[in-house]
Amino acid sequence: MGWGAAPAGEGPWFERFYFSLRAAVAGLGVAIGPWRLVRDDVDNGLLAAPLGFVEDGARYALLSPEPFRQDGLAADLLAWLREMS
């Protein structure tokens, strides 16, 4: 069976990743979501990723009209974001 459009049908449809992932954990079907949102559920055996994960190029950005102070909360946030990417 090749990859293509999903067959039309009735069933739950969610606008937010969170709700579709919670429905998948509850056994209501399958969901596609970002690794960062599903990794704990995969690690705990609540969800499975039979095809693995694909890097999509998504990144975080932190913008500021002024430079960050080295000892400020914004600098801590920037350091954390750099660790995540």
PDB file of N, CA, C and O in Angstrom:
ATOM      1  N   MET A   1       0.855  -1.177   0.000  1.00  0.00           N
ATOM      2  CA  MET A   1       0.000   0.000   0.000  1.00  0.00           C
ATOM      3  C   MET A   1       0.898   1.235   0.000  1.00  0.00           C
ATOM      4  O   MET A   1       1.761   1.360   0.868  1.00  0.00           O
ATOM      5  N   GLY A   2       0.720   2.125  -0.927  1.00  0.00           N
ATOM      6  CA  GLY A   2       1.529   3.331  -1.028  1.00  0.00           C
ATOM      7  C   GLY A   2       0.993   4.440  -0.156  1.00  0.00           C
ATOM      8  O   GLY A   2      -0.115   4.362   0.376  1.00  0.00           O
ATOM      9  N   TRP A   3       1.800   5.472  -0.019  1.00  0.00           N
ATOM     10  CA  TRP A   3       1.394   6.641   0.753  1.00  0.00           C
ATOM     11  C   TRP A   3       0.536   7.529  -0.119  1.00  0.00           C
ATOM     12  O   TRP A   3       0.837   7.711  -1.298  1.00  0.00           O
ATOM     13  N   GLY A   4      -0.483   8.063   0.411  1.00  0.00           N
ATOM     14  CA  GLY A   4      -1.354   8.955  -0.327  1.00  0.00           C
ATOM     15  C   GLY A   4      -2.309   9.647   0.631  1.00  0.00           C
ATOM     16  O   GLY A   4      -2.085   9.676   1.841  1.00  0.00           O
ATOM     17  N   ALA A   5      -3.341  10.184   0.091  1.00  0.00           N
ATOM     18  CA  ALA A   5      -4.333  10.864   0.914  1.00  0.00           C
ATOM     19  C   ALA A   5      -5.090   9.850   1.761  1.00  0.00           C
ATOM     20  O   ALA A   5      -5.355   8.729   1.327  1.00  0.00           O
ATOM     21  N   ALA A   6      -5.427  10.261   2.964  1.00  0.00           N
ATOM     22  CA  ALA A   6      -6.217   9.400   3.838  1.00  0.00           C
ATOM     23  C   ALA A   6      -7.620   9.288   3.270  1.00  0.00           C
ATOM     24  O   ALA A   6      -8.142  10.251   2.709  1.00  0.00           O
ATOM     25  N   PRO A   7      -8.232   8.126   3.409  1.00  0.00           N
ATOM     26  CA  PRO A   7      -9.596   7.991   2.916  1.00  0.00           C
ATOM     27  C   PRO A   7     -10.546   8.903   3.676  1.00  0.00           C
ATOM     28  O   PRO A   7     -10.403   9.114   4.881  1.00  0.00           O
ATOM     29  N   ALA A   8     -11.503   9.429   2.960  1.00  0.00           N
ATOM     30  CA  ALA A   8     -12.494  10.290   3.604  1.00  0.00           C
ATOM     31  C   ALA A   8     -13.349   9.427   4.518  1.00  0.00           C
ATOM     32  O   ALA A   8     -13.649   8.277   4.200  1.00  0.00           O
ATOM     33  N   GLY A   9     -13.727   9.974   5.622  1.00  0.00           N
ATOM     34  CA  GLY A   9     -14.556   9.221   6.545  1.00  0.00           C
ATOM     35  C   GLY A   9     -14.936  10.073   7.725  1.00  0.00           C
ATOM     36  O   GLY A   9     -14.470  11.198   7.903  1.00  0.00           O
ATOM     37  N   GLU A  10     -15.797   9.494   8.519  1.00  0.00           N
ATOM     38  CA  GLU A  10     -16.228  10.200   9.717  1.00  0.00           C
ATOM     39  C   GLU A  10     -15.326   9.808  10.872  1.00  0.00           C
ATOM     40  O   GLU A  10     -14.807   8.693  10.915  1.00  0.00           O
ATOM     41  N   GLY A  11     -15.150  10.692  11.770  1.00  0.00           N
ATOM     42  CA  GLY A  11     -14.328  10.417  12.936  1.00  0.00           C
ATOM     43  C   GLY A  11     -13.891  11.706  13.575  1.00  0.00           C
ATOM     44  O   GLY A  11     -14.163  12.790  13.058  1.00  0.00           O
ATOM     45  N   PRO A  12     -13.214  11.596  14.699  1.00  0.00           N
ATOM     46  CA  PRO A  12     -12.776  12.813  15.378  1.00  0.00           C
ATOM     47  C   PRO A  12     -11.754  13.580  14.558  1.00  0.00           C
ATOM     48  O   PRO A  12     -10.960  12.990  13.825  1.00  0.00           O
ATOM     49  N   TRP A  13     -11.781  14.870  14.683  1.00  0.00           N
ATOM     50  CA  TRP A  13     -10.873  15.776  13.982  1.00  0.00           C
ATOM     51  C   TRP A  13     -10.527  16.873  14.970  1.00  0.00           C
ATOM     52  O   TRP A  13     -11.418  17.467  15.576  1.00  0.00           O
ATOM     53  N   PHE A  14      -9.241  17.148  15.139  1.00  0.00           N
ATOM     54  CA  PHE A  14      -8.799  18.102  16.150  1.00  0.00           C
ATOM     55  C   PHE A  14      -7.972  19.207  15.518  1.00  0.00           C
ATOM     56  O   PHE A  14      -7.198  18.959  14.593  1.00  0.00           O
ATOM     57  N   GLU A  15      -8.133  20.418  16.010  1.00  0.00           N
ATOM     58  CA  GLU A  15      -7.358  21.554  15.515  1.00  0.00           C
ATOM     59  C   GLU A  15      -6.027  21.715  16.236  1.00  0.00           C
ATOM     60  O   GLU A  15      -5.170  22.458  15.760  1.00  0.00           O
ATOM     61  N   ARG A  16      -5.830  21.063  17.338  1.00  0.00           N
ATOM     62  CA  ARG A  16      -4.618  21.225  18.152  1.00  0.00           C
ATOM     63  C   ARG A  16      -3.912  19.883  18.315  1.00  0.00           C
ATOM     64  O   ARG A  16      -4.553  18.846  18.482  1.00  0.00           O
ATOM     65  N   PHE A  17      -2.565  19.919  18.262  1.00  0.00           N
ATOM     66  CA  PHE A  17      -1.776  18.708  18.477  1.00  0.00           C
ATOM     67  C   PHE A  17      -2.156  18.035  19.789  1.00  0.00           C
ATOM     68  O   PHE A  17      -2.361  16.822  19.842  1.00  0.00           O
ATOM     69  N   TYR A  18      -2.246  18.829  20.834  1.00  0.00           N
ATOM     70  CA  TYR A  18      -2.477  18.276  22.166  1.00  0.00           C
ATOM     71  C   TYR A  18      -3.694  17.363  22.193  1.00  0.00           C
ATOM     72  O   TYR A  18      -3.629  16.258  22.730  1.00  0.00           O
ATOM     73  N   PHE A  19      -4.799  17.816  21.620  1.00  0.00           N
ATOM     74  CA  PHE A  19      -6.023  17.027  21.670  1.00  0.00           C
ATOM     75  C   PHE A  19      -5.912  15.751  20.834  1.00  0.00           C
ATOM     76  O   PHE A  19      -6.393  14.694  21.242  1.00  0.00           O
ATOM     77  N   SER A  20      -5.281  15.853  19.674  1.00  0.00           N
ATOM     78  CA  SER A  20      -5.131  14.652  18.848  1.00  0.00           C
ATOM     79  C   SER A  20      -4.194  13.649  19.528  1.00  0.00           C
ATOM     80  O   SER A  20      -4.426  12.443  19.450  1.00  0.00           O
ATOM     81  N   LEU A  21      -3.144  14.128  20.190  1.00  0.00           N
ATOM     82  CA  LEU A  21      -2.236  13.236  20.886  1.00  0.00           C
ATOM     83  C   LEU A  21      -2.903  12.586  22.088  1.00  0.00           C
ATOM     84  O   LEU A  21      -2.697  11.399  22.344  1.00  0.00           O
ATOM     85  N   ARG A  22      -3.698  13.345  22.825  1.00  0.00           N
ATOM     86  CA  ARG A  22      -4.423  12.756  23.965  1.00  0.00           C
ATOM     87  C   ARG A  22      -5.419  11.705  23.472  1.00  0.00           C
ATOM     88  O   ARG A  22      -5.597  10.676  24.125  1.00  0.00           O
ATOM     89  N   ALA A  23      -6.067  11.947  22.336  1.00  0.00           N
ATOM     90  CA  ALA A  23      -6.994  10.963  21.774  1.00  0.00           C
ATOM     91  C   ALA A  23      -6.245   9.690  21.384  1.00  0.00           C
ATOM     92  O   ALA A  23      -6.753   8.588  21.591  1.00  0.00           O
ATOM     93  N   ALA A  24      -5.042   9.830  20.820  1.00  0.00           N
ATOM     94  CA  ALA A  24      -4.241   8.655  20.456  1.00  0.00           C
ATOM     95  C   ALA A  24      -3.834   7.879  21.705  1.00  0.00           C
ATOM     96  O   ALA A  24      -3.888   6.649  21.713  1.00  0.00           O
ATOM     97  N   VAL A  25      -3.430   8.581  22.753  1.00  0.00           N
ATOM     98  CA  VAL A  25      -3.077   7.912  24.009  1.00  0.00           C
ATOM     99  C   VAL A  25      -4.288   7.155  24.552  1.00  0.00           C
ATOM    100  O   VAL A  25      -4.137   6.078  25.127  1.00  0.00           O
ATOM    101  N   ALA A  26      -5.482   7.709  24.374  1.00  0.00           N
ATOM    102  CA  ALA A  26      -6.711   7.056  24.847  1.00  0.00           C
ATOM    103  C   ALA A  26      -7.141   5.893  23.956  1.00  0.00           C
ATOM    104  O   ALA A  26      -8.128   5.218  24.248  1.00  0.00           O
ATOM    105  N   GLY A  27      -6.399   5.655  22.865  1.00  0.00           N
ATOM    106  CA  GLY A  27      -6.722   4.531  21.996  1.00  0.00           C
ATOM    107  C   GLY A  27      -7.768   4.825  20.938  1.00  0.00           C
ATOM    108  O   GLY A  27      -8.365   3.900  20.387  1.00  0.00           O
ATOM    109  N   LEU A  28      -8.001   6.093  20.647  1.00  0.00           N
ATOM    110  CA  LEU A  28      -9.039   6.468  19.683  1.00  0.00           C
ATOM    111  C   LEU A  28      -8.550   6.531  18.247  1.00  0.00           C
ATOM    112  O   LEU A  28      -9.339   6.818  17.346  1.00  0.00           O
ATOM    113  N   GLY A  29      -7.272   6.271  18.007  1.00  0.00           N
ATOM    114  CA  GLY A  29      -6.750   6.312  16.638  1.00  0.00           C
ATOM    115  C   GLY A  29      -5.289   6.686  16.629  1.00  0.00           C
ATOM    116  O   GLY A  29      -4.587   6.516  17.626  1.00  0.00           O
ATOM    117  N   VAL A  30      -4.835   7.194  15.508  1.00  0.00           N
ATOM    118  CA  VAL A  30      -3.440   7.576  15.346  1.00  0.00           C
ATOM    119  C   VAL A  30      -3.329   9.092  15.262  1.00  0.00           C
ATOM    120  O   VAL A  30      -4.306   9.788  14.984  1.00  0.00           O
ATOM    121  N   ALA A  31      -2.128   9.588  15.507  1.00  0.00           N
ATOM    122  CA  ALA A  31      -1.894  11.028  15.447  1.00  0.00           C
ATOM    123  C   ALA A  31      -0.476  11.261  14.955  1.00  0.00           C
ATOM    124  O   ALA A  31       0.399  10.410  15.119  1.00  0.00           O
ATOM    125  N   ILE A  32      -0.264  12.391  14.367  1.00  0.00           N
ATOM    126  CA  ILE A  32       1.058  12.828  13.948  1.00  0.00           C
ATOM    127  C   ILE A  32       1.358  14.105  14.721  1.00  0.00           C
ATOM    128  O   ILE A  32       0.548  15.031  14.754  1.00  0.00           O
ATOM    129  N   GLY A  33       2.531  14.140  15.339  1.00  0.00           N
ATOM    130  CA  GLY A  33       2.869  15.314  16.122  1.00  0.00           C
ATOM    131  C   GLY A  33       4.365  15.485  16.255  1.00  0.00           C
ATOM    132  O   GLY A  33       5.128  14.572  15.943  1.00  0.00           O
ATOM    133  N   PRO A  34       4.787  16.644  16.713  1.00  0.00           N
ATOM    134  CA  PRO A  34       6.207  16.925  16.873  1.00  0.00           C
ATOM    135  C   PRO A  34       6.837  16.064  17.966  1.00  0.00           C
ATOM    136  O   PRO A  34       6.215  15.773  18.988  1.00  0.00           O
ATOM    137  N   TRP A  35       8.083  15.667  17.725  1.00  0.00           N
ATOM    138  CA  TRP A  35       8.802  14.823  18.661  1.00  0.00           C
ATOM    139  C   TRP A  35       8.807  15.407  20.066  1.00  0.00           C
ATOM    140  O   TRP A  35       8.615  14.675  21.038  1.00  0.00           O
ATOM    141  N   ARG A  36       9.018  16.691  20.186  1.00  0.00           N
ATOM    142  CA  ARG A  36       9.086  17.301  21.518  1.00  0.00           C
ATOM    143  C   ARG A  36       7.790  17.153  22.292  1.00  0.00           C
ATOM    144  O   ARG A  36       7.808  17.140  23.523  1.00  0.00           O
ATOM    145  N   LEU A  37       6.662  17.041  21.599  1.00  0.00           N
ATOM    146  CA  LEU A  37       5.381  16.874  22.286  1.00  0.00           C
ATOM    147  C   LEU A  37       5.060  15.421  22.597  1.00  0.00           C
ATOM    148  O   LEU A  37       4.252  15.156  23.487  1.00  0.00           O
ATOM    149  N   VAL A  38       5.664  14.475  21.896  1.00  0.00           N
ATOM    150  CA  VAL A  38       5.316  13.068  22.095  1.00  0.00           C
ATOM    151  C   VAL A  38       6.419  12.248  22.749  1.00  0.00           C
ATOM    152  O   VAL A  38       6.177  11.100  23.120  1.00  0.00           O
ATOM    153  N   ARG A  39       7.616  12.793  22.904  1.00  0.00           N
ATOM    154  CA  ARG A  39       8.743  11.976  23.367  1.00  0.00           C
ATOM    155  C   ARG A  39       8.487  11.335  24.717  1.00  0.00           C
ATOM    156  O   ARG A  39       8.859  10.177  24.907  1.00  0.00           O
ATOM    157  N   ASP A  40       7.870  12.029  25.665  1.00  0.00           N
ATOM    158  CA  ASP A  40       7.604  11.425  26.969  1.00  0.00           C
ATOM    159  C   ASP A  40       6.620  10.261  26.843  1.00  0.00           C
ATOM    160  O   ASP A  40       6.810   9.217  27.467  1.00  0.00           O
ATOM    161  N   ASP A  41       5.573  10.436  26.039  1.00  0.00           N
ATOM    162  CA  ASP A  41       4.590   9.362  25.848  1.00  0.00           C
ATOM    163  C   ASP A  41       5.203   8.170  25.117  1.00  0.00           C
ATOM    164  O   ASP A  41       4.863   7.025  25.415  1.00  0.00           O
ATOM    165  N   VAL A  42       6.093   8.418  24.173  1.00  0.00           N
ATOM    166  CA  VAL A  42       6.790   7.326  23.488  1.00  0.00           C
ATOM    167  C   VAL A  42       7.720   6.621  24.468  1.00  0.00           C
ATOM    168  O   VAL A  42       7.740   5.392  24.530  1.00  0.00           O
ATOM    169  N   ASP A  43       8.486   7.390  25.232  1.00  0.00           N
ATOM    170  CA  ASP A  43       9.404   6.800  26.211  1.00  0.00           C
ATOM    171  C   ASP A  43       8.672   5.970  27.259  1.00  0.00           C
ATOM    172  O   ASP A  43       9.198   4.961  27.729  1.00  0.00           O
ATOM    173  N   ASN A  44       7.463   6.388  27.628  1.00  0.00           N
ATOM    174  CA  ASN A  44       6.676   5.683  28.641  1.00  0.00           C
ATOM    175  C   ASN A  44       5.809   4.562  28.071  1.00  0.00           C
ATOM    176  O   ASN A  44       5.093   3.888  28.811  1.00  0.00           O
ATOM    177  N   GLY A  45       5.876   4.366  26.749  1.00  0.00           N
ATOM    178  CA  GLY A  45       5.110   3.289  26.135  1.00  0.00           C
ATOM    179  C   GLY A  45       3.645   3.595  25.882  1.00  0.00           C
ATOM    180  O   GLY A  45       2.877   2.698  25.533  1.00  0.00           O
ATOM    181  N   LEU A  46       3.245   4.854  26.053  1.00  0.00           N
ATOM    182  CA  LEU A  46       1.849   5.225  25.804  1.00  0.00           C
ATOM    183  C   LEU A  46       1.572   5.417  24.322  1.00  0.00           C
ATOM    184  O   LEU A  46       0.453   5.186  23.863  1.00  0.00           O
ATOM    185  N   LEU A  47       2.580   5.837  23.572  1.00  0.00           N
ATOM    186  CA  LEU A  47       2.491   6.000  22.130  1.00  0.00           C
ATOM    187  C   LEU A  47       3.664   5.273  21.488  1.00  0.00           C
ATOM    188  O   LEU A  47       4.682   5.025  22.133  1.00  0.00           O
ATOM    189  N   ALA A  48       3.511   4.937  20.220  1.00  0.00           N
ATOM    190  CA  ALA A  48       4.589   4.310  19.460  1.00  0.00           C
ATOM    191  C   ALA A  48       4.872   5.157  18.231  1.00  0.00           C
ATOM    192  O   ALA A  48       3.988   5.844  17.719  1.00  0.00           O
ATOM    193  N   ALA A  49       6.097   5.101  17.770  1.00  0.00           N
ATOM    194  CA  ALA A  49       6.504   5.812  16.553  1.00  0.00           C
ATOM    195  C   ALA A  49       7.067   4.758  15.599  1.00  0.00           C
ATOM    196  O   ALA A  49       8.284   4.651  15.447  1.00  0.00           O
ATOM    197  N   PRO A  50       6.198   3.981  14.957  1.00  0.00           N
ATOM    198  CA  PRO A  50       6.680   2.858  14.143  1.00  0.00           C
ATOM    199  C   PRO A  50       7.541   3.274  12.958  1.00  0.00           C
ATOM    200  O   PRO A  50       8.349   2.476  12.481  1.00  0.00           O
ATOM    201  N   LEU A  51       7.392   4.488  12.477  1.00  0.00           N
ATOM    202  CA  LEU A  51       8.189   4.952  11.340  1.00  0.00           C
ATOM    203  C   LEU A  51       9.276   5.930  11.772  1.00  0.00           C
ATOM    204  O   LEU A  51       9.964   6.503  10.927  1.00  0.00           O
ATOM    205  N   GLY A  52       9.436   6.124  13.074  1.00  0.00           N
ATOM    206  CA  GLY A  52      10.441   7.047  13.569  1.00  0.00           C
ATOM    207  C   GLY A  52       9.998   8.494  13.420  1.00  0.00           C
ATOM    208  O   GLY A  52       8.810   8.794  13.301  1.00  0.00           O
ATOM    209  N   PHE A  53      10.980   9.373  13.430  1.00  0.00           N
ATOM    210  CA  PHE A  53      10.712  10.808  13.334  1.00  0.00           C
ATOM    211  C   PHE A  53      11.516  11.400  12.183  1.00  0.00           C
ATOM    212  O   PHE A  53      12.590  10.905  11.841  1.00  0.00           O
ATOM    213  N   VAL A  54      10.988  12.454  11.597  1.00  0.00           N
ATOM    214  CA  VAL A  54      11.634  13.124  10.473  1.00  0.00           C
ATOM    215  C   VAL A  54      11.926  14.562  10.892  1.00  0.00           C
ATOM    216  O   VAL A  54      11.036  15.270  11.364  1.00  0.00           O
ATOM    217  N   GLU A  55      13.175  14.990  10.719  1.00  0.00           N
ATOM    218  CA  GLU A  55      13.540  16.378  11.011  1.00  0.00           C
ATOM    219  C   GLU A  55      12.802  17.293  10.041  1.00  0.00           C
ATOM    220  O   GLU A  55      12.882  17.108   8.826  1.00  0.00           O
ATOM    221  N   ASP A  56      12.086  18.278  10.575  1.00  0.00           N
ATOM    222  CA  ASP A  56      11.318  19.171   9.707  1.00  0.00           C
ATOM    223  C   ASP A  56      11.935  20.555   9.571  1.00  0.00           C
ATOM    224  O   ASP A  56      11.402  21.398   8.849  1.00  0.00           O
ATOM    225  N   GLY A  57      13.045  20.802  10.249  1.00  0.00           N
ATOM    226  CA  GLY A  57      13.700  22.088  10.124  1.00  0.00           C
ATOM    227  C   GLY A  57      13.147  23.177  11.028  1.00  0.00           C
ATOM    228  O   GLY A  57      13.616  24.314  10.980  1.00  0.00           O
ATOM    229  N   ALA A  58      12.151  22.848  11.857  1.00  0.00           N
ATOM    230  CA  ALA A  58      11.571  23.850  12.745  1.00  0.00           C
ATOM    231  C   ALA A  58      12.606  24.300  13.771  1.00  0.00           C
ATOM    232  O   ALA A  58      13.395  23.493  14.263  1.00  0.00           O
ATOM    233  N   ARG A  59      12.598  25.565  14.081  1.00  0.00           N
ATOM    234  CA  ARG A  59      13.533  26.138  15.040  1.00  0.00           C
ATOM    235  C   ARG A  59      12.812  27.177  15.893  1.00  0.00           C
ATOM    236  O   ARG A  59      11.766  27.703  15.514  1.00  0.00           O
ATOM    237  N   TYR A  60      13.394  27.452  17.041  1.00  0.00           N
ATOM    238  CA  TYR A  60      12.895  28.507  17.904  1.00  0.00           C
ATOM    239  C   TYR A  60      13.695  29.780  17.641  1.00  0.00           C
ATOM    240  O   TYR A  60      14.855  29.717  17.233  1.00  0.00           O
ATOM    241  N   ALA A  61      13.080  30.918  17.872  1.00  0.00           N
ATOM    242  CA  ALA A  61      13.775  32.192  17.735  1.00  0.00           C
ATOM    243  C   ALA A  61      13.376  33.079  18.914  1.00  0.00           C
ATOM    244  O   ALA A  61      12.228  33.072  19.359  1.00  0.00           O
ATOM    245  N   LEU A  62      14.327  33.821  19.393  1.00  0.00           N
ATOM    246  CA  LEU A  62      14.072  34.761  20.475  1.00  0.00           C
ATOM    247  C   LEU A  62      14.492  36.138  19.984  1.00  0.00           C
ATOM    248  O   LEU A  62      15.664  36.373  19.688  1.00  0.00           O
ATOM    249  N   LEU A  63      13.539  37.031  19.901  1.00  0.00           N
ATOM    250  CA  LEU A  63      13.793  38.365  19.370  1.00  0.00           C
ATOM    251  C   LEU A  63      13.677  39.397  20.494  1.00  0.00           C
ATOM    252  O   LEU A  63      12.837  39.279  21.385  1.00  0.00           O
ATOM    253  N   SER A  64      14.531  40.394  20.427  1.00  0.00           N
ATOM    254  CA  SER A  64      14.508  41.447  21.432  1.00  0.00           C
ATOM    255  C   SER A  64      14.959  42.749  20.787  1.00  0.00           C
ATOM    256  O   SER A  64      15.878  42.748  19.967  1.00  0.00           O
ATOM    257  N   PRO A  65      14.325  43.861  21.147  1.00  0.00           N
ATOM    258  CA  PRO A  65      14.739  45.150  20.580  1.00  0.00           C
ATOM    259  C   PRO A  65      16.081  45.620  21.151  1.00  0.00           C
ATOM    260  O   PRO A  65      16.719  46.507  20.584  1.00  0.00           O
ATOM    261  N   GLU A  66      16.512  45.027  22.276  1.00  0.00           N
ATOM    262  CA  GLU A  66      17.772  45.422  22.907  1.00  0.00           C
ATOM    263  C   GLU A  66      18.567  44.173  23.269  1.00  0.00           C
ATOM    264  O   GLU A  66      17.981  43.110  23.471  1.00  0.00           O
ATOM    265  N   PRO A  67      19.892  44.283  23.356  1.00  0.00           N
ATOM    266  CA  PRO A  67      20.710  43.130  23.766  1.00  0.00           C
ATOM    267  C   PRO A  67      20.315  42.640  25.158  1.00  0.00           C
ATOM    268  O   PRO A  67      19.863  43.421  25.995  1.00  0.00           O
ATOM    269  N   PHE A  68      20.490  41.335  25.396  1.00  0.00           N
ATOM    270  CA  PHE A  68      20.174  40.753  26.698  1.00  0.00           C
ATOM    271  C   PHE A  68      21.285  41.037  27.703  1.00  0.00           C
ATOM    272  O   PHE A  68      22.464  41.063  27.350  1.00  0.00           O
ATOM    273  N   ARG A  69      20.899  41.245  28.943  1.00  0.00           N
ATOM    274  CA  ARG A  69      21.893  41.292  30.020  1.00  0.00           C
ATOM    275  C   ARG A  69      22.397  39.875  30.239  1.00  0.00           C
ATOM    276  O   ARG A  69      21.623  38.923  30.133  1.00  0.00           O
ATOM    277  N   GLN A  70      23.660  39.720  30.539  1.00  0.00           N
ATOM    278  CA  GLN A  70      24.253  38.396  30.717  1.00  0.00           C
ATOM    279  C   GLN A  70      23.662  37.641  31.900  1.00  0.00           C
ATOM    280  O   GLN A  70      23.663  36.410  31.907  1.00  0.00           O
ATOM    281  N   ASP A  71      23.155  38.363  32.903  1.00  0.00           N
ATOM    282  CA  ASP A  71      22.637  37.709  34.100  1.00  0.00           C
ATOM    283  C   ASP A  71      21.113  37.741  34.181  1.00  0.00           C
ATOM    284  O   ASP A  71      20.550  37.477  35.243  1.00  0.00           O
ATOM    285  N   GLY A  72      20.448  38.056  33.093  1.00  0.00           N
ATOM    286  CA  GLY A  72      18.998  38.182  33.112  1.00  0.00           C
ATOM    287  C   GLY A  72      18.264  36.898  32.735  1.00  0.00           C
ATOM    288  O   GLY A  72      18.866  35.938  32.252  1.00  0.00           O
ATOM    289  N   LEU A  73      16.963  36.901  32.964  1.00  0.00           N
ATOM    290  CA  LEU A  73      16.128  35.754  32.617  1.00  0.00           C
ATOM    291  C   LEU A  73      16.100  35.511  31.109  1.00  0.00           C
ATOM    292  O   LEU A  73      16.040  34.363  30.667  1.00  0.00           O
ATOM    293  N   ALA A  74      16.141  36.576  30.324  1.00  0.00           N
ATOM    294  CA  ALA A  74      16.139  36.414  28.870  1.00  0.00           C
ATOM    295  C   ALA A  74      17.388  35.666  28.411  1.00  0.00           C
ATOM    296  O   ALA A  74      17.313  34.850  27.492  1.00  0.00           O
ATOM    297  N   ALA A  75      18.535  35.931  29.035  1.00  0.00           N
ATOM    298  CA  ALA A  75      19.767  35.220  28.693  1.00  0.00           C
ATOM    299  C   ALA A  75      19.648  33.746  29.051  1.00  0.00           C
ATOM    300  O   ALA A  75      20.142  32.892  28.315  1.00  0.00           O
ATOM    301  N   ASP A  76      19.002  33.435  30.170  1.00  0.00           N
ATOM    302  CA  ASP A  76      18.767  32.041  30.551  1.00  0.00           C
ATOM    303  C   ASP A  76      17.855  31.352  29.540  1.00  0.00           C
ATOM    304  O   ASP A  76      18.083  30.202  29.163  1.00  0.00           O
ATOM    305  N   LEU A  77      16.822  32.072  29.107  1.00  0.00           N
ATOM    306  CA  LEU A  77      15.922  31.510  28.106  1.00  0.00           C
ATOM    307  C   LEU A  77      16.658  31.262  26.806  1.00  0.00           C
ATOM    308  O   LEU A  77      16.472  30.217  26.181  1.00  0.00           O
ATOM    309  N   LEU A  78      17.485  32.195  26.389  1.00  0.00           N
ATOM    310  CA  LEU A  78      18.262  32.030  25.156  1.00  0.00           C
ATOM    311  C   LEU A  78      19.192  30.819  25.259  1.00  0.00           C
ATOM    312  O   LEU A  78      19.319  30.060  24.298  1.00  0.00           O
ATOM    313  N   ALA A  79      19.834  30.630  26.392  1.00  0.00           N
ATOM    314  CA  ALA A  79      20.721  29.464  26.587  1.00  0.00           C
ATOM    315  C   ALA A  79      19.921  28.175  26.491  1.00  0.00           C
ATOM    316  O   ALA A  79      20.381  27.209  25.883  1.00  0.00           O
ATOM    317  N   TRP A  80      18.737  28.143  27.078  1.00  0.00           N
ATOM    318  CA  TRP A  80      17.882  26.953  27.022  1.00  0.00           C
ATOM    319  C   TRP A  80      17.440  26.666  25.593  1.00  0.00           C
ATOM    320  O   TRP A  80      17.447  25.512  25.165  1.00  0.00           O
ATOM    321  N   LEU A  81      17.058  27.695  24.854  1.00  0.00           N
ATOM    322  CA  LEU A  81      16.638  27.501  23.468  1.00  0.00           C
ATOM    323  C   LEU A  81      17.792  26.952  22.636  1.00  0.00           C
ATOM    324  O   LEU A  81      17.580  26.098  21.775  1.00  0.00           O
ATOM    325  N   ARG A  82      18.998  27.427  22.878  1.00  0.00           N
ATOM    326  CA  ARG A  82      20.170  26.912  22.141  1.00  0.00           C
ATOM    327  C   ARG A  82      20.390  25.437  22.454  1.00  0.00           C
ATOM    328  O   ARG A  82      20.786  24.679  21.569  1.00  0.00           O
ATOM    329  N   GLU A  83      20.144  25.011  23.689  1.00  0.00           N
ATOM    330  CA  GLU A  83      20.276  23.601  24.043  1.00  0.00           C
ATOM    331  C   GLU A  83      19.243  22.745  23.321  1.00  0.00           C
ATOM    332  O   GLU A  83      19.520  21.597  22.975  1.00  0.00           O
ATOM    333  N   MET A  84      18.058  23.295  23.092  1.00  0.00           N
ATOM    334  CA  MET A  84      16.954  22.540  22.475  1.00  0.00           C
ATOM    335  C   MET A  84      17.156  22.342  20.983  1.00  0.00           C
ATOM    336  O   MET A  84      16.575  21.417  20.414  1.00  0.00           O
ATOM    337  N   SER A  85      17.948  23.167  20.331  1.00  0.00           N
ATOM    338  CA  SER A  85      18.087  23.055  18.881  1.00  0.00           C
ATOM    339  C   SER A  85      19.325  22.290  18.495  1.00  0.00           C
ATOM    340  O   SER A  85      19.591  22.105  17.308  1.00  0.00           O
TER     341      SER A  85
END
